Amino acid sequence: MKRVGLAITVPEAWPPVKEWVHYVTQRPGGRGAVREVCDLILKAHGKWEALWQEFLSS
């Protein structure tokens, strides 16, 4: 996990793993965790709103 820029896990991960990551998702694995992470990254890069508006207008 030290090699990645942003280490992320789900809430049901093994407890020692959660101590090393930068972010623990609110959503469990298989229940929207990947979507949560995608939204987080898009928002951090300032791209979420534009993509959302594009989706709404199509």
mmJSON file of the N, C-alpha and C atoms, coordinates in Angstrom:
{"data_MODEL":{"atom_site":{
"group_PDB":["ATOM","ATOM","ATOM","ATOM","ATOM","ATOM","ATOM","ATOM","ATOM","ATOM","ATOM","ATOM","ATOM","ATOM","ATOM","ATOM","ATOM","ATOM","ATOM","ATOM","ATOM","ATOM","ATOM","ATOM","ATOM","ATOM","ATOM","ATOM","ATOM","ATOM","ATOM","ATOM","ATOM","ATOM","ATOM","ATOM","ATOM","ATOM","ATOM","ATOM","ATOM","ATOM","ATOM","ATOM","ATOM","ATOM","ATOM","ATOM","ATOM","ATOM","ATOM","ATOM","ATOM","ATOM","ATOM","ATOM","ATOM","ATOM","ATOM","ATOM","ATOM","ATOM","ATOM","ATOM","ATOM","ATOM","ATOM","ATOM","ATOM","ATOM","ATOM","ATOM","ATOM","ATOM","ATOM","ATOM","ATOM","ATOM","ATOM","ATOM","ATOM","ATOM","ATOM","ATOM","ATOM","ATOM","ATOM","ATOM","ATOM","ATOM","ATOM","ATOM","ATOM","ATOM","ATOM","ATOM","ATOM","ATOM","ATOM","ATOM","ATOM","ATOM","ATOM","ATOM","ATOM","ATOM","ATOM","ATOM","ATOM","ATOM","ATOM","ATOM","ATOM","ATOM","ATOM","ATOM","ATOM","ATOM","ATOM","ATOM","ATOM","ATOM","ATOM","ATOM","ATOM","ATOM","ATOM","ATOM","ATOM","ATOM","ATOM","ATOM","ATOM","ATOM","ATOM","ATOM","ATOM","ATOM","ATOM","ATOM","ATOM","ATOM","ATOM","ATOM","ATOM","ATOM","ATOM","ATOM","ATOM","ATOM","ATOM","ATOM","ATOM","ATOM","ATOM","ATOM","ATOM","ATOM","ATOM","ATOM","ATOM","ATOM","ATOM","ATOM","ATOM","ATOM","ATOM","ATOM","ATOM","ATOM","ATOM","ATOM","ATOM","ATOM"],
"id":[1,2,3,4,5,6,7,8,9,10,11,12,13,14,15,16,17,18,19,20,21,22,23,24,25,26,27,28,29,30,31,32,33,34,35,36,37,38,39,40,41,42,43,44,45,46,47,48,49,50,51,52,53,54,55,56,57,58,59,60,61,62,63,64,65,66,67,68,69,70,71,72,73,74,75,76,77,78,79,80,81,82,83,84,85,86,87,88,89,90,91,92,93,94,95,96,97,98,99,100,101,102,103,104,105,106,107,108,109,110,111,112,113,114,115,116,117,118,119,120,121,122,123,124,125,126,127,128,129,130,131,132,133,134,135,136,137,138,139,140,141,142,143,144,145,146,147,148,149,150,151,152,153,154,155,156,157,158,159,160,161,162,163,164,165,166,167,168,169,170,171,172,173,174],
"type_symbol":["N","C","C","N","C","C","N","C","C","N","C","C","N","C","C","N","C","C","N","C","C","N","C","C","N","C","C","N","C","C","N","C","C","N","C","C","N","C","C","N","C","C","N","C","C","N","C","C","N","C","C","N","C","C","N","C","C","N","C","C","N","C","C","N","C","C","N","C","C","N","C","C","N","C","C","N","C","C","N","C","C","N","C","C","N","C","C","N","C","C","N","C","C","N","C","C","N","C","C","N","C","C","N","C","C","N","C","C","N","C","C","N","C","C","N","C","C","N","C","C","N","C","C","N","C","C","N","C","C","N","C","C","N","C","C","N","C","C","N","C","C","N","C","C","N","C","C","N","C","C","N","C","C","N","C","C","N","C","C","N","C","C","N","C","C","N","C","C","N","C","C","N","C","C"],
"label_atom_id":["N","CA","C","N","CA","C","N","CA","C","N","CA","C","N","CA","C","N","CA","C","N","CA","C","N","CA","C","N","CA","C","N","CA","C","N","CA","C","N","CA","C","N","CA","C","N","CA","C","N","CA","C","N","CA","C","N","CA","C","N","CA","C","N","CA","C","N","CA","C","N","CA","C","N","CA","C","N","CA","C","N","CA","C","N","CA","C","N","CA","C","N","CA","C","N","CA","C","N","CA","C","N","CA","C","N","CA","C","N","CA","C","N","CA","C","N","CA","C","N","CA","C","N","CA","C","N","CA","C","N","CA","C","N","CA","C","N","CA","C","N","CA","C","N","CA","C","N","CA","C","N","CA","C","N","CA","C","N","CA","C","N","CA","C","N","CA","C","N","CA","C","N","CA","C","N","CA","C","N","CA","C","N","CA","C","N","CA","C","N","CA","C","N","CA","C","N","CA","C","N","CA","C"],
"label_alt_id":[null,null,null,null,null,null,null,null,null,null,null,null,null,null,null,null,null,null,null,null,null,null,null,null,null,null,null,null,null,null,null,null,null,null,null,null,null,null,null,null,null,null,null,null,null,null,null,null,null,null,null,null,null,null,null,null,null,null,null,null,null,null,null,null,null,null,null,null,null,null,null,null,null,null,null,null,null,null,null,null,null,null,null,null,null,null,null,null,null,null,null,null,null,null,null,null,null,null,null,null,null,null,null,null,null,null,null,null,null,null,null,null,null,null,null,null,null,null,null,null,null,null,null,null,null,null,null,null,null,null,null,null,null,null,null,null,null,null,null,null,null,null,null,null,null,null,null,null,null,null,null,null,null,null,null,null,null,null,null,null,null,null,null,null,null,null,null,null,null,null,null,null,null,null],
"label_comp_id":["MET","MET","MET","LYS","LYS","LYS","ARG","ARG","ARG","VAL","VAL","VAL","GLY","GLY","GLY","LEU","LEU","LEU","ALA","ALA","ALA","ILE","ILE","ILE","THR","THR","THR","VAL","VAL","VAL","PRO","PRO","PRO","GLU","GLU","GLU","ALA","ALA","ALA","TRP","TRP","TRP","PRO","PRO","PRO","PRO","PRO","PRO","VAL","VAL","VAL","LYS","LYS","LYS","GLU","GLU","GLU","TRP","TRP","TRP","VAL","VAL","VAL","HIS","HIS","HIS","TYR","TYR","TYR","VAL","VAL","VAL","THR","THR","THR","GLN","GLN","GLN","ARG","ARG","ARG","PRO","PRO","PRO","GLY","GLY","GLY","GLY","GLY","GLY","ARG","ARG","ARG","GLY","GLY","GLY","ALA","ALA","ALA","VAL","VAL","VAL","ARG","ARG","ARG","GLU","GLU","GLU","VAL","VAL","VAL","CYS","CYS","CYS","ASP","ASP","ASP","LEU","LEU","LEU","ILE","ILE","ILE","LEU","LEU","LEU","LYS","LYS","LYS","ALA","ALA","ALA","HIS","HIS","HIS","GLY","GLY","GLY","LYS","LYS","LYS","TRP","TRP","TRP","GLU","GLU","GLU","ALA","ALA","ALA","LEU","LEU","LEU","TRP","TRP","TRP","GLN","GLN","GLN","GLU","GLU","GLU","PHE","PHE","PHE","LEU","LEU","LEU","SER","SER","SER","SER","SER","SER"],
"label_asym_id":["A","A","A","A","A","A","A","A","A","A","A","A","A","A","A","A","A","A","A","A","A","A","A","A","A","A","A","A","A","A","A","A","A","A","A","A","A","A","A","A","A","A","A","A","A","A","A","A","A","A","A","A","A","A","A","A","A","A","A","A","A","A","A","A","A","A","A","A","A","A","A","A","A","A","A","A","A","A","A","A","A","A","A","A","A","A","A","A","A","A","A","A","A","A","A","A","A","A","A","A","A","A","A","A","A","A","A","A","A","A","A","A","A","A","A","A","A","A","A","A","A","A","A","A","A","A","A","A","A","A","A","A","A","A","A","A","A","A","A","A","A","A","A","A","A","A","A","A","A","A","A","A","A","A","A","A","A","A","A","A","A","A","A","A","A","A","A","A","A","A","A","A","A","A"],
"label_entity_id":["1","1","1","1","1","1","1","1","1","1","1","1","1","1","1","1","1","1","1","1","1","1","1","1","1","1","1","1","1","1","1","1","1","1","1","1","1","1","1","1","1","1","1","1","1","1","1","1","1","1","1","1","1","1","1","1","1","1","1","1","1","1","1","1","1","1","1","1","1","1","1","1","1","1","1","1","1","1","1","1","1","1","1","1","1","1","1","1","1","1","1","1","1","1","1","1","1","1","1","1","1","1","1","1","1","1","1","1","1","1","1","1","1","1","1","1","1","1","1","1","1","1","1","1","1","1","1","1","1","1","1","1","1","1","1","1","1","1","1","1","1","1","1","1","1","1","1","1","1","1","1","1","1","1","1","1","1","1","1","1","1","1","1","1","1","1","1","1","1","1","1","1","1","1"],
"label_seq_id":[1,1,1,2,2,2,3,3,3,4,4,4,5,5,5,6,6,6,7,7,7,8,8,8,9,9,9,10,10,10,11,11,11,12,12,12,13,13,13,14,14,14,15,15,15,16,16,16,17,17,17,18,18,18,19,19,19,20,20,20,21,21,21,22,22,22,23,23,23,24,24,24,25,25,25,26,26,26,27,27,27,28,28,28,29,29,29,30,30,30,31,31,31,32,32,32,33,33,33,34,34,34,35,35,35,36,36,36,37,37,37,38,38,38,39,39,39,40,40,40,41,41,41,42,42,42,43,43,43,44,44,44,45,45,45,46,46,46,47,47,47,48,48,48,49,49,49,50,50,50,51,51,51,52,52,52,53,53,53,54,54,54,55,55,55,56,56,56,57,57,57,58,58,58],
"pdbx_PDB_ins_code":[null,null,null,null,null,null,null,null,null,null,null,null,null,null,null,null,null,null,null,null,null,null,null,null,null,null,null,null,null,null,null,null,null,null,null,null,null,null,null,null,null,null,null,null,null,null,null,null,null,null,null,null,null,null,null,null,null,null,null,null,null,null,null,null,null,null,null,null,null,null,null,null,null,null,null,null,null,null,null,null,null,null,null,null,null,null,null,null,null,null,null,null,null,null,null,null,null,null,null,null,null,null,null,null,null,null,null,null,null,null,null,null,null,null,null,null,null,null,null,null,null,null,null,null,null,null,null,null,null,null,null,null,null,null,null,null,null,null,null,null,null,null,null,null,null,null,null,null,null,null,null,null,null,null,null,null,null,null,null,null,null,null,null,null,null,null,null,null,null,null,null,null,null,null],
"Cartn_x":[0.813,0.0,0.858,2.107,2.995,3.324,3.121,3.468,2.37,1.176,0.08,-0.087,-0.659,-0.854,-2.015,-3.009,-4.194,-4.688,-4.413,-4.825,-6.235,-7.116,-8.526,-8.975,-9.846,-10.441,-11.909,-12.581,-13.998,-14.114,-15.26,-15.405,-15.235,-15.525,-15.412,-14.012,-13.039,-11.658,-11.086,-10.044,-9.324,-8.829,-9.067,-8.731,-7.31,-6.26,-4.932,-4.806,-5.551,-5.522,-6.083,-7.161,-7.8,-6.888,-5.92,-4.981,-3.987,-3.772,-2.752,-3.297,-4.575,-5.129,-5.397,-5.555,-5.894,-7.394,-8.177,-9.627,-10.325,-11.332,-12.215,-13.577,-14.093,-15.373,-16.51,-17.543,-18.756,-19.574,-19.548,-20.313,-19.504,-20.143,-19.425,-19.077,-18.138,-17.766,-18.969,-19.132,-20.267,-21.56,-21.503,-22.703,-22.448,-21.588,-21.379,-20.051,-19.136,-17.843,-17.039,-17.035,-16.271,-16.876,-18.184,-18.844,-18.472,-18.458,-18.081,-16.671,-15.754,-14.366,-14.27,-14.977,-14.973,-15.48,-16.57,-17.102,-16.093,-15.453,-14.45,-13.31,-12.805,-11.696,-12.139,-13.307,-13.808,-14.008,-14.541,-14.74,-13.409,-12.44,-11.122,-10.423,-10.71,-10.1,-10.984,-12.085,-12.973,-13.717,-13.95,-14.599,-16.005,-16.391,-17.67,-18.852,-18.879,-20.02,-20.209,-19.127,-19.227,-19.739,-19.259,-19.729,-21.202,-21.593,-22.988,-23.89,-23.478,-24.264,-24.347,-23.25,-23.251,-24.227,-24.224,-25.147,-26.599,-26.885,-28.254,-28.741,-27.837,-28.242,-28.309,-27.853,-27.861,-29.141],
"Cartn_y":[-1.191,0.0,1.258,1.131,2.292,2.73,1.869,2.187,2.929,2.89,3.554,4.983,5.824,7.21,7.396,6.545,6.661,5.258,4.814,3.476,3.56,2.696,2.717,1.294,1.16,-0.142,0.042,-1.064,-1.067,-1.288,-0.952,-1.046,-2.449,-3.473,-4.836,-5.429,-4.597,-5.069,-5.533,-6.321,-6.78,-5.551,-5.447,-4.241,-3.695,-4.525,-3.94,-3.223,-3.677,-3.006,-1.595,-1.45,-0.143,0.867,0.395,1.3,1.92,1.3,1.751,2.572,2.551,3.218,4.698,5.43,6.844,7.055,6.099,6.284,4.935,4.899,3.734,4.177,3.467,3.857,3.735,4.513,4.401,3.196,2.945,1.844,0.552,-0.58,-1.852,-2.349,-3.271,-3.889,-4.561,-4.356,-4.933,-4.16,-3.053,-2.244,-0.754,-0.467,0.928,1.529,0.732,1.264,1.834,1.142,1.625,2.928,3.002,4.243,5.39,5.12,6.135,6.655,5.743,6.129,6.92,6.498,7.241,8.66,8.809,10.143,10.973,10.376,11.067,11.6,10.768,11.168,12.248,12.072,13.08,14.427,14.419,15.668,16.301,15.498,16.02,16.687,16.213,16.778,17.841,18.181,19.217,18.846,17.571,17.118,16.568,16.361,15.714,16.535,17.812,18.658,18.723,18.912,18.988,17.673,16.559,15.261,15.048,15.465,15.329,16.171,17.408,18.28,17.708,17.142,16.511,15.338,14.552,13.42,13.897,14.944,15.452,16.036,16.604,17.247,16.288,15.067,14.123,13.317],
"Cartn_z":[0.0,0.0,0.0,0.361,0.345,-1.074,-2.065,-3.451,-4.198,-3.699,-4.408,-3.902,-4.733,-4.33,-3.372,-3.484,-2.643,-2.311,-1.102,-0.668,-0.081,-0.588,-0.19,0.11,1.089,1.378,1.75,1.894,2.279,3.783,4.378,5.829,6.408,5.606,6.134,5.965,5.616,5.454,6.792,6.705,7.89,8.656,9.955,10.721,10.519,10.466,10.226,8.883,7.884,6.578,6.719,7.462,7.613,8.305,9.07,9.736,8.762,7.613,6.662,5.5,5.286,4.105,4.363,3.269,3.356,3.531,3.037,3.022,3.159,4.016,4.144,3.624,2.635,2.048,3.059,2.827,3.63,3.178,1.878,1.283,1.354,1.616,1.648,0.245,0.191,-1.077,-1.714,-3.017,-3.724,-3.559,-2.841,-2.58,-2.846,-3.814,-4.197,-3.788,-3.261,-2.83,-4.0,-5.123,-6.282,-6.792,-6.849,-7.277,-6.34,-5.046,-4.06,-4.327,-4.611,-4.876,-6.179,-7.207,-8.483,-8.271,-7.545,-7.264,-6.477,-5.508,-4.696,-5.565,-6.458,-7.332,-8.31,-8.927,-9.864,-9.177,-7.975,-7.235,-6.851,-6.452,-6.075,-7.252,-8.454,-9.664,-10.316,-9.668,-10.174,-11.443,-11.66,-12.894,-12.69,-11.466,-11.191,-11.695,-11.38,-11.745,-13.258,-14.014,-15.474,-16.058,-15.544,-16.033,-15.698,-14.522,-14.111,-15.011,-15.288,-16.164,-17.58,-18.057,-19.382,-19.413,-18.359,-18.264,-18.278,-17.517,-17.435,-18.756,-19.537,-20.786,-21.971,-21.788,-22.919,-22.983],
"occupancy":[1.0,1.0,1.0,1.0,1.0,1.0,1.0,1.0,1.0,1.0,1.0,1.0,1.0,1.0,1.0,1.0,1.0,1.0,1.0,1.0,1.0,1.0,1.0,1.0,1.0,1.0,1.0,1.0,1.0,1.0,1.0,1.0,1.0,1.0,1.0,1.0,1.0,1.0,1.0,1.0,1.0,1.0,1.0,1.0,1.0,1.0,1.0,1.0,1.0,1.0,1.0,1.0,1.0,1.0,1.0,1.0,1.0,1.0,1.0,1.0,1.0,1.0,1.0,1.0,1.0,1.0,1.0,1.0,1.0,1.0,1.0,1.0,1.0,1.0,1.0,1.0,1.0,1.0,1.0,1.0,1.0,1.0,1.0,1.0,1.0,1.0,1.0,1.0,1.0,1.0,1.0,1.0,1.0,1.0,1.0,1.0,1.0,1.0,1.0,1.0,1.0,1.0,1.0,1.0,1.0,1.0,1.0,1.0,1.0,1.0,1.0,1.0,1.0,1.0,1.0,1.0,1.0,1.0,1.0,1.0,1.0,1.0,1.0,1.0,1.0,1.0,1.0,1.0,1.0,1.0,1.0,1.0,1.0,1.0,1.0,1.0,1.0,1.0,1.0,1.0,1.0,1.0,1.0,1.0,1.0,1.0,1.0,1.0,1.0,1.0,1.0,1.0,1.0,1.0,1.0,1.0,1.0,1.0,1.0,1.0,1.0,1.0,1.0,1.0,1.0,1.0,1.0,1.0,1.0,1.0,1.0,1.0,1.0,1.0],
"B_iso_or_equiv":[0.0,0.0,0.0,0.0,0.0,0.0,0.0,0.0,0.0,0.0,0.0,0.0,0.0,0.0,0.0,0.0,0.0,0.0,0.0,0.0,0.0,0.0,0.0,0.0,0.0,0.0,0.0,0.0,0.0,0.0,0.0,0.0,0.0,0.0,0.0,0.0,0.0,0.0,0.0,0.0,0.0,0.0,0.0,0.0,0.0,0.0,0.0,0.0,0.0,0.0,0.0,0.0,0.0,0.0,0.0,0.0,0.0,0.0,0.0,0.0,0.0,0.0,0.0,0.0,0.0,0.0,0.0,0.0,0.0,0.0,0.0,0.0,0.0,0.0,0.0,0.0,0.0,0.0,0.0,0.0,0.0,0.0,0.0,0.0,0.0,0.0,0.0,0.0,0.0,0.0,0.0,0.0,0.0,0.0,0.0,0.0,0.0,0.0,0.0,0.0,0.0,0.0,0.0,0.0,0.0,0.0,0.0,0.0,0.0,0.0,0.0,0.0,0.0,0.0,0.0,0.0,0.0,0.0,0.0,0.0,0.0,0.0,0.0,0.0,0.0,0.0,0.0,0.0,0.0,0.0,0.0,0.0,0.0,0.0,0.0,0.0,0.0,0.0,0.0,0.0,0.0,0.0,0.0,0.0,0.0,0.0,0.0,0.0,0.0,0.0,0.0,0.0,0.0,0.0,0.0,0.0,0.0,0.0,0.0,0.0,0.0,0.0,0.0,0.0,0.0,0.0,0.0,0.0,0.0,0.0,0.0,0.0,0.0,0.0],
"pdbx_formal_charge":[null,null,null,null,null,null,null,null,null,null,null,null,null,null,null,null,null,null,null,null,null,null,null,null,null,null,null,null,null,null,null,null,null,null,null,null,null,null,null,null,null,null,null,null,null,null,null,null,null,null,null,null,null,null,null,null,null,null,null,null,null,null,null,null,null,null,null,null,null,null,null,null,null,null,null,null,null,null,null,null,null,null,null,null,null,null,null,null,null,null,null,null,null,null,null,null,null,null,null,null,null,null,null,null,null,null,null,null,null,null,null,null,null,null,null,null,null,null,null,null,null,null,null,null,null,null,null,null,null,null,null,null,null,null,null,null,null,null,null,null,null,null,null,null,null,null,null,null,null,null,null,null,null,null,null,null,null,null,null,null,null,null,null,null,null,null,null,null,null,null,null,null,null,null],
"auth_seq_id":[1,1,1,2,2,2,3,3,3,4,4,4,5,5,5,6,6,6,7,7,7,8,8,8,9,9,9,10,10,10,11,11,11,12,12,12,13,13,13,14,14,14,15,15,15,16,16,16,17,17,17,18,18,18,19,19,19,20,20,20,21,21,21,22,22,22,23,23,23,24,24,24,25,25,25,26,26,26,27,27,27,28,28,28,29,29,29,30,30,30,31,31,31,32,32,32,33,33,33,34,34,34,35,35,35,36,36,36,37,37,37,38,38,38,39,39,39,40,40,40,41,41,41,42,42,42,43,43,43,44,44,44,45,45,45,46,46,46,47,47,47,48,48,48,49,49,49,50,50,50,51,51,51,52,52,52,53,53,53,54,54,54,55,55,55,56,56,56,57,57,57,58,58,58],
"auth_comp_id":["MET","MET","MET","LYS","LYS","LYS","ARG","ARG","ARG","VAL","VAL","VAL","GLY","GLY","GLY","LEU","LEU","LEU","ALA","ALA","ALA","ILE","ILE","ILE","THR","THR","THR","VAL","VAL","VAL","PRO","PRO","PRO","GLU","GLU","GLU","ALA","ALA","ALA","TRP","TRP","TRP","PRO","PRO","PRO","PRO","PRO","PRO","VAL","VAL","VAL","LYS","LYS","LYS","GLU","GLU","GLU","TRP","TRP","TRP","VAL","VAL","VAL","HIS","HIS","HIS","TYR","TYR","TYR","VAL","VAL","VAL","THR","THR","THR","GLN","GLN","GLN","ARG","ARG","ARG","PRO","PRO","PRO","GLY","GLY","GLY","GLY","GLY","GLY","ARG","ARG","ARG","GLY","GLY","GLY","ALA","ALA","ALA","VAL","VAL","VAL","ARG","ARG","ARG","GLU","GLU","GLU","VAL","VAL","VAL","CYS","CYS","CYS","ASP","ASP","ASP","LEU","LEU","LEU","ILE","ILE","ILE","LEU","LEU","LEU","LYS","LYS","LYS","ALA","ALA","ALA","HIS","HIS","HIS","GLY","GLY","GLY","LYS","LYS","LYS","TRP","TRP","TRP","GLU","GLU","GLU","ALA","ALA","ALA","LEU","LEU","LEU","TRP","TRP","TRP","GLN","GLN","GLN","GLU","GLU","GLU","PHE","PHE","PHE","LEU","LEU","LEU","SER","SER","SER","SER","SER","SER"],
"auth_asym_id":["A","A","A","A","A","A","A","A","A","A","A","A","A","A","A","A","A","A","A","A","A","A","A","A","A","A","A","A","A","A","A","A","A","A","A","A","A","A","A","A","A","A","A","A","A","A","A","A","A","A","A","A","A","A","A","A","A","A","A","A","A","A","A","A","A","A","A","A","A","A","A","A","A","A","A","A","A","A","A","A","A","A","A","A","A","A","A","A","A","A","A","A","A","A","A","A","A","A","A","A","A","A","A","A","A","A","A","A","A","A","A","A","A","A","A","A","A","A","A","A","A","A","A","A","A","A","A","A","A","A","A","A","A","A","A","A","A","A","A","A","A","A","A","A","A","A","A","A","A","A","A","A","A","A","A","A","A","A","A","A","A","A","A","A","A","A","A","A","A","A","A","A","A","A"],
"auth_atom_id":["N","CA","C","N","CA","C","N","CA","C","N","CA","C","N","CA","C","N","CA","C","N","CA","C","N","CA","C","N","CA","C","N","CA","C","N","CA","C","N","CA","C","N","CA","C","N","CA","C","N","CA","C","N","CA","C","N","CA","C","N","CA","C","N","CA","C","N","CA","C","N","CA","C","N","CA","C","N","CA","C","N","CA","C","N","CA","C","N","CA","C","N","CA","C","N","CA","C","N","CA","C","N","CA","C","N","CA","C","N","CA","C","N","CA","C","N","CA","C","N","CA","C","N","CA","C","N","CA","C","N","CA","C","N","CA","C","N","CA","C","N","CA","C","N","CA","C","N","CA","C","N","CA","C","N","CA","C","N","CA","C","N","CA","C","N","CA","C","N","CA","C","N","CA","C","N","CA","C","N","CA","C","N","CA","C","N","CA","C","N","CA","C","N","CA","C","N","CA","C","N","CA","C"],
"pdbx_PDB_model_num":[1,1,1,1,1,1,1,1,1,1,1,1,1,1,1,1,1,1,1,1,1,1,1,1,1,1,1,1,1,1,1,1,1,1,1,1,1,1,1,1,1,1,1,1,1,1,1,1,1,1,1,1,1,1,1,1,1,1,1,1,1,1,1,1,1,1,1,1,1,1,1,1,1,1,1,1,1,1,1,1,1,1,1,1,1,1,1,1,1,1,1,1,1,1,1,1,1,1,1,1,1,1,1,1,1,1,1,1,1,1,1,1,1,1,1,1,1,1,1,1,1,1,1,1,1,1,1,1,1,1,1,1,1,1,1,1,1,1,1,1,1,1,1,1,1,1,1,1,1,1,1,1,1,1,1,1,1,1,1,1,1,1,1,1,1,1,1,1,1,1,1,1,1,1]
}}}
